[in-house]
Amino acid sequence: MKEQIVIKVTDREGVVHELEAPTDMGMNVMEVCKSYELPVEGTCGGMALCASCHCYINSDHELQEASEDEEDMLDQAFFVEDNSRLGCQIRITEAIEGLEVTLAPVSE
């Protein structure tokens, strides 16, 4: 089992960050972004109760289906696209090695 994977996160200014993420700590994409001090709030602490970790999936990884709670939250978010997901709901596992995401714009 790989102990770390790399994911690519494009911030809101278009800068791509290659982030190393541990696979053995039960982290999610939002938590990894926060640990690298990227501008992701995660106001609800990863409970799919806000959309402050809204991102776009740019790679062809097969992710777990969005839960009903995640879908409900995305229904209330701004700038939602077909590839929108909440970063807090994407677990760091070997299966997402090379995942590419872009942070969604924040509401104005």
N, C-alpha and C positions, 0 to 999 in steps of 0.2 A: 504494500500500500504506500502510495506517495504521501509524504508528510506535508508537502506544500505544492500548491498549484499557482499558476500565474493567470490573472485576469486583466483585461485592458478596460480602463474606464476613461471615457472622454468627458472632461468637465464642461461647464457651461460656456467657457471661452474657447472650446475646441481643442484644448491641450489633451493629448493622450497620456495616461499614466499607466505603467505596467506595475501591478500590485501583486506581491507575493501573499498568498493566503494559506494559513494552516488548515489541513483537512481533519485534524483530530480535536478541534476545540468546539465544534458545534456552532461555528459562526455563520453569519449570512453576509450577503453582499453589502448591505447597509453598514454593518459593523466593521467590515474591512475598510470601506471608504472612510468611515469616521476615524478609524485607527491611523489612517494616512492623512488625516485632517483635511479631507476633501469636503466641500460644502454640502453635506447631507445632514439634515437635522435629526431625523429619527425621533420625532417628538413623542411618539407613543411607546417608544422602547422596543419596537419590533412586533407589535401585536396586531398589525393591519388595521389600526384604528385612525390613521391619518394617511396622508399621501406625500409626506415630506421626504420620502426616499424613492419617489417615482422615477423610473428610468426606462430607457428603451433598449430592448435586446437587439443587437446588431448582427449576431452570429447565428448559425444554424443549430445550436445545441438543443437537444430535446430536454426541456425542463418539465418538472412536475406541473400538472395542470393548476391553474389559479383556483384558490378556494373561493367559496361563495363570499366570505368576508372580504377577500382581496378584490373580487369583482365589484362588490358593493362600494368599496372605497374608491376604486378607479372610476366608477360611475360618477363620483362627486369631484374628481380631480380635474385640473386644468390641463390642456394640451395633450389629451389622451389620444394615442394612436393604436393601430392593431398590434404593435409589438410592445405595448406598455406593460410593465410589471412593477410591483413594489419590491425594492431591493431587500427588504426585511424578510421576504417570503422565499428568497432564493438561497438555499443552503449551500455552503461551501463543501463540495465533494469532488472526488477525482473526475467525475463525469462532466464537470463544467470547466475542466482545464482549457484555457484559451478563450473563455467566455469574453465577449465584447459587449459593453453597454455604454450608453450615453446618458448622463444625468439630464432629466427633463427640466425645462425652464420652470422657474418659480412664478407664482401668480403675481401680477402687477397691481 
